Amino acid sequence: MAVENRNILNRIYVVALIILIMVTAVGVKLTNIQWVEGDYYRQLAKERTVKNFVIPANRGNVYSSDGSLLATSIPEYTIRFDAVAPTKENFDKFIKPLSDSLGAFLGKSSSGYLNEFRKARANKSRYFMVARDLSYTQYMTIKGFPLFNLGAYKGGIITEQETVREHPIGKIAKRTIGYERYDDKGRLLPVGIEGAFSQFLNGKDGKILKQKIAKGQWKPIHDNNEVEPRDGYDIVSTIDVYVQDIAHHALLKQLEEYEADHGCVVVMETKTGAVKAISNLGRGKDGTYYETVNYAIGESHEPGSTFKLLDLIALLDDEKVDTSKIYDSKGGDIVYKGRHVRDSHEGGYGKISLARGFEVSSNTVLVQAVYENYKTNPKQFVDRVNNLGLNRPLGLPFKGEGIPKIPQPGQNGWSGISLPWMAFGYGVSVTPLQTLTLYNAVANNGEMVKPMFVQEVKEWNKTIKKFDKQVINPKICSDKTLLKVRAVLQNVVKKGTASKLYSKDFSMAGKTGTAKVDYHKGDGHVYYASSFVGYFPADNPKYSCIVVVHKPNTSKNNYYGADVAGPVFKRIAQKVFTDVPSTNEIKTLKKRFKNQETNYQVYNDKVNNKPKVIPNVKGMPGMDAVALLENLNMKVKVIGFGKVKKQSILPGQPLIKNNTIILELS
C-alpha cells in the first residue's frame, strides 16, 4: 500500500513538473512576444487591419498636331457571378429576368444564360464569368439588371475593373505612337512616343490608408499620410491624322499590289523637321499588312542610288567638277579591283554630263566622278559624309534606332573597292529617316534639322514643355551648290528616272533608288529595296518624303524605285496639296473672264454716266438694279427674287430725286 502511494505521489510530482515547465515556457514566450517580438506582431496585426492602398494615377493622352486623340486610357470591366450569394428565393425569382436582359443586351441566347446560371448554382460556383471587355456604359446597364441590382452580397454580382490603352485611329502609326508594357520575364518594353515620354505620361500614384472592417471590406482613414495622385501629362505629337491617313493607305496599296515583304513612308515638314506622317507595314503569314517593326527608324540598310546625292554635293562643294563635266559610261560596265559596276540600262548611256548621269542614275558616271577625284584622298569624301552626320544615329528618343555604317579609311572594313562602292550606295548602311533628313536639308536651304515627333507636353491648356526644332547642321553646303543640286533633283522628275511621276500642274523633286539586298551572302537569295526620296513643291518645298519598299515581287517584272516607290510619293504629294484643308489654295484669283468684264463695264457706264431719266432695268439682276437706282438717289422697294421682271416707273420718265420705284423680280 505504501509503495502504491509512493508511485502515485511520484506521478503527481512528474505532472506538476511538466505543468511548471509548460507554465514557464508560456511565460517566457509571452515575455518574448511582449518585449522582443512585440513590434513585429503589432506591425503584422496593423497590416492586417490597417494598410496603405495605391491610388493609380491616370495616364496622359497622346494627341496629333491637329488635336485628334491618338492614345488614351479607358476603364474596362469584367462581370462575374457568385452563384451561392443570392438566397433561393431571390435566385428563383430573378434568374429568368436576368437571363432575358443579358440575352437581349449582349445579343446572345437567353436560355443559354439561364442554363449556365442554374448549372453554376448547382455546382456552387462563386466566380462564374458573365461578360468581359465592357465599357463603363455597358457595365452600368448590366449592373441595373434584375438580381444584379441587389448588389454583391444579395445579387452575387462581382465587378473587376482594369485600365486599358486604346488607340482611336486603330493600328495606323501604331509603332510610332507606341506602348509601354512588360514582357513575360517582367522586363519593361518602352516603344515609340508612349515609351519614350513615359516620364510625362505616367503621372504619380497616390496612396490612402484604409482600415479593414467586416466581410473583407476596407474603409478609408483620413490621416496625414494620404497622398492624392497626380495624373500624367498629355503629349501633343507632330503627327497630322489627315496626312497620316493618306500616307498609310498610299503605302498599303502599293505593298499589296507588288506583294512586297515590308515597307515604310515618312512625311516631314521641311522647315521644322516635324514628322507629319510615318507608316511601317510588314506582311504577315496571312498576307495582311501590320505595323510590327518601325522600319523607318530601326532598319539600317544599303540605300543604293539615293546615296548619290552625297556624291553630287561633295563634288560640287569641293569644286572638283561641275555638273556639265562629260563622262563616258563605257558601255554601262566598268571594273574596279576585279569587281564590276554596271548601269541598269544595258549598254550604258554613252557620253553624258555629270548632271545627266545623276538624272538617269548612271552608276558608272557617278562612280567614275567620285573615284577619279577622291582616290588619292578618300578621307576627304568620307569626312563630308561624317560631317553630315550619316556615320552616327540621329539620336531620336526611341529605343531601337538603327546603327549606320560608313567605312572609314585606315580602319577595319576599308578596302580598294570601298570608295567606288560608296559612290553608288553600297558598302554603306543608313536608315530611311537618315536619308530623308539629308534630302530635307537640301529642300530647307541647306539647314539640316533633326526629325521631331513631339511638339509639346501639356496639362490641360497649360504648356509644361515645348519642343522646338533642333539644328544638326546649319549649312550642309554652299548656296551655289544647293542651287545646282536642287535643279538636278527637279530634273530627275522632269526628264530622268522618275519622269513617269512628272506633272505639269504640280512640281516635285527627288531621287529614285533600287538596291540589291543580301547580295553578299552568296546564297542566291537576293532581293530588291525600291525607294524614292524627295520634296514638294519643288520651287518652295513644304514637305519632304521618303518611301522604301522591300522585296517587291520580281515576277511582276518591275522592281525599280520609280515604279514601285515613286507612285506612293506622288500620291501623297498631290493628295496633301489638294485634300488637306490647311494647304488648300485658290490660284485663279487673278484670272480674267471676258463676260464678267463686259457686264461690269456696262454697269459701270450706267452708274458713272448718270441719266436724267429713269433707266430700263428690266432683265438686270435685282441687286445690280437696286445699286444702280440708289446711286441715282432713288428709293427702291423690291418684291420677289431673281431678275427684274417689271418696274413701277417706266423707262424714259423724268428722274425725280428720292422718288420710290418698285421692282418686281422673278
C-alpha positions, 0 to 999 in steps of 0.5 A: 500500500505504501509503495502504491502511494509512493508511485502515485505521489511520484506521478503527481510530482512528474505532472506538476513538473511538466505543468511548471515547465509548460507554465514557464515556457508560456511565460517566457514566450509571452515575455518574448512576444511582449518585449522582443517580438512585440513590434513585429506582431503589432506591425503584422496585426496593423497590416492586417487591419490597417494598410496603405492602398495605391491610388493609380494615377491616370495616364496622359493622352497622346494627341496629333498636331491637329488635336485628334486623340491618338492614345488614351486610357479607358476603364474596362470591366469584367462581370462575374457571378457568385452563384451561392450569394443570392438566397433561393428565393431571390435566385428563383425569382430573378434568374429568368429576368436576368437571363432575358436582359443579358440575352437581349443586351449582349445579343446572345441566347437567353436560355443559354444564360439561364442554363449556365446560371442554374448549372453554376448554382448547382455546382456552387460556383462563386466566380462564374464569368458573365461578360468581359471587355465592357465599357463603363456604359455597358457595365452600368446597364448590366449592373441595373439588371434584375438580381444584379441590382441587389448588389454583391452580397444579395445579387452575387454580382462581382465587378473587376475593373482594369485600365486599358490603352486604346488607340482611336485611329486603330493600328495606323502609326501604331509603332510610332505612337507606341506602348509601354508594357512588360514582357513575360520575364517582367522586363519593361518594353518602352516603344515609340512616343508612349515609351519614350515620354513615359516620364510625362505620361505616367503621372504619380500614384497616390496612396490612402490608408484604409482600415479593414472592417467586416466581410473583407471590406476596407474603409478609408482613414483620413490621416496625414499620410494620404497622398492624392495622385497626380495624373500624367501629362498629355503629349501633343505629337507632330503627327497630322491624322489627315496626312497620316491617313493618306500616307498609310493607305498610299503605302498599303496599296502599293505593298499589296499590289507588288506583294512586297515583304515590308515597307515604310513612308515618312512625311516631314515638314521641311522647315521644322523637321516635324514628322507629319506622317510615318507608316511601317507595314510588314506582311504577315503569314496571312498576307495582311499588312501590320505595323510590327517593326518601325522600319523607318527608324530601326532598319539600317540598310544599303540605300543604293542610288539615293546615296548619290546625292552625297556624291553630287554635293561633295563634288560640287562643294569641293569644286572638283567638277561641275555638273556639265563635266562629260563622262563616258559610261563605257558601255554601262560596265566598268571594273574596279579591283576585279569587281564590276559596276554596271548601269541598269540600262544595258549598254550604258548611256554613252557620253553624258554630263555629270548632271545627266548621269545623276538624272538617269542614275548612271552608276558608272558616271557617278562612280567614275566622278567620285573615284577619279577625284577622291582616290588619292584622298578618300578621307576627304569624301568620307569626312563630308559624309561624317560631317553630315552626320550619316556615320552616327544615329540621329539620336531620336528618343526611341529605343531601337534606332538603327546603327549606320555604317560608313567605312572609314579609311585606315580602319577595319572594313576599308578596302580598294573597292570601298570608295567606288562602292560608296559612290553608288550606295553600297558598302554603306548602311543608313536608315530611311529617316537618315536619308530623308533628313539629308534630302530635307536639308537640301529642300530647307536651304541647306539647314539640316534639322533633326526629325521631331515627333513631339511638339509639346507636353501639356496639362490641360491648356497649360504648356509644361514643355515645348519642343522646338526644332533642333539644328544638326547642321546649319549649312550642309553646303554652299548656296551655289551648290544647293542651287545646282543640286536642287535643279538636278533633283527637279530634273530627275522628275522632269526628264530622268528616272522618275519622269513617269511621276512628272506633272505639269500642274504640280512640281516635285523633286527627288531621287529614285533608288533600287538596291540589291539586298543580301547580295553578299551572302552568296546564297542566291537569295537576293532581293530588291529595296525600291525607294524614292526620296524627295520634296514638294513643291519643288520651287518652295518645298513644304514637305519632304518624303521618303518611301522604301519598299522591300522585296517587291515581287520580281515576277511582276517584272518591275522592281525599280524605285520609280515604279514601285516607290515613286507612285506612293510619293506622288500620291501623297504629294498631290493628295496633301496639296489638294485634300488637306484643308490647311494647304488648300489654295485658290490660284485663279484669283487673278484670272480674267473672264471676258463676260464678267468684264463686259457686264461690269463695264456696262454697269459701270457706264450706267452708274458713272454716266448718270441719266436724267431719266429713269433707266430700263432695268428690266432683265438686270439682276435685282441687286445690280438694279437696286445699286444702280437706282440708289446711286441715282438717289432713288428709293427702291422697294423690291418684291420677289427674287431673281431678275427684274421682271417689271418696274413701277416707273417706266423707262424714259420718265423724268428722274425725280430725286428720292422718288420710290420705284418698285421692282418686281423680280422673278 
